[in-house]
Amino acid sequence: MKFVDYVKVYAAAGHGGRGSISFLREKYKPMGGPDGGDGGKGADIIVRADAQLNTLLDHRYKKHYKARNGGHGRGNNKRGADGPDLIIKVPTGTVIKNADTEEVLADLTSDGSEAIILQGGRGGKGNAHFKSSTYQSPKFAQPGEDGHEAELILELKLIADVGLIGMPNAGKSTLIGAITAARPKIGPYPFTTLVPNLGVVKLKNYMSFTVADIPGIIEGAHDGAGLGLEFLRHAERTSLLLHLVDISQHIEESPVEALEITNRELGLYGGALASKEQIAIGTKLDVAGDGARLDMLRQYCEAHGITFFAISAVAATGLDSLASYVSSRLLTLKKTHNAFT
């Protein structure tokens, strides 16, 4: 299934039904008075999160959503039926925005959570409402109100505890494949990962955490270069970032340069990404040569107070200690967060 995480759709809630203009005409009650019923309420547009969904692909092909109108009022004070609400299902983690104002209308972060995005119009009042001592036979009723309508942005942001970031071919896909049951595409060329991958790390102490593999970030990603801008949104919800840097001997750029480029792009992207806690990971330890690049990155991290690990996902070197440390940090961050909420 194709991964789609950003779409625009047009949605319109239902109009309210019009009120009825009616007069009671029964045997023995030839002048029974007005008995026009109210119109029904127009249907709302509701967006609901569904954990069984993992892409917005369906909404790429269905661009318009129109909810049903309320029924019209009838004689004998019969109220029109309310329009049945139109429910749009989206993956858990979807943010809904007004496309014109960029206002966030809802952020659905749990399975089954929902929000009324556009309200249907109220039904009009029938002429029975307007009878008075001075006006016995009102010959008018209210029309129903229009329902709200808008162009909406549906933006999926993966919900994961840990985000893997770094330059293309830093080893993110190999790592997530080694520590989770995810099976991402892996190759020796840039941008092997074209969509985010999500996996669950299960530890021996029955603890677990989720990891999102974010496609490679290159210089200029904040301006749309490469794939970074398209997928950086998926790192926004994470509690912790693992910043992978290739320390193998065949890479021309220095590991420090790679680390700084990615961090610079996070800062230019804006939001809370640049301030998220990072753990630097030197990858491909099995082909690190004389270790000069490893030492360079380690010394840089020590000088800047960045926690550092060196691993080989292929040889499974350092993975257990890394996973254990990440689990411990997530637990601490969760306790800290709860203490301030």
Phi, psi and omega in degrees: 000135181289136180272121177232125184237010180206121177215159171244135178226157175254132181225143179223125175286165183284152174280150175287147178288154180278150176289157183265145171254107185212151177231137181293126178228094180231160175300135182073356176227061184296336180236057186290348177093177183290138178219032179287127181277167181280155174282155179280162180284142175290153183290143174277158169261117181244133175253129185234136179279137180228115183294345178283347180261146178223012179206157177263021186305317182302326184279349174289330183260338174249102189262346185236134177231121181235117179280159183283151179280160173287153178286154179282149175293160180226173179295173182062030177059031180273125182277142176291153180288143174288144176291137178292131183301143177265119182256123177256120181267137181224162177294150173300134183102006182275135174257134179249127181234155169282123186294333182279321186254348185066011178292133177282118182269330179196152176226103189263098188256000179225150182300130179088350178293147183211165180209142173282113184271319179226130183267140175288158181285150177287148176287150178283153180278139176285169185292346177298334181290338191258007177289138177215176180295336181257352182221089188281336187227067179295130182252038179214160177214167181273143169285161176286154178282151175290146174280158178287148178216152183192158168272130185245146171257126173253118186232114181272128174238115182302142178258109181217153178286323187231136175248134176264120180235167179148175179293161176304142179065026175282349178106018183294312181295321178296319180294312182294329176290331182277330186253353178227181177270003179293148179234073181286161175287133183231132180206166184271029182225158183300150176058043170300317179274115181256349176221155177295143174250144182236132180218164180243127176267122178249123182262165183293338180270017178072005173282156177208159174208157182261146182232134176248127177269108184269127180309150188310140180252127178244171179298130182093007181301324181295340177261007177103003179289143179064220181245358189301312184299323183293329188241358179299335180301334183284347177270350186293329184273348185291154177272335188212142178247131170259114185262104185272133180228129180286119179251014181290160189285345186266006179267130184287312184290150181287150179298328178294318178298317179298317179297316183290323179300312181296317180294326177296320179293324177297318179295320180288334178294327177093184181074206186266002185300315185294336183263000180291147178295136180239147167240123180277135182236114172279119186256168177062044180300334181290344179233038185277000177066228183279359177085006182295318180292323177299313180296321180300314182290319179299314181296321178298314181296319178298320181291333183253010176069031180258127177296136187230139172228150173241132185220165165229108180293327180293316181269000180060033179271126175079002185287319181296315181293324178295311181298320179295317180294317180299316179300318179295318180293321179297320179296319178295316180296322179294317179296319179296317179298315181296329181292337183252009179238000000 
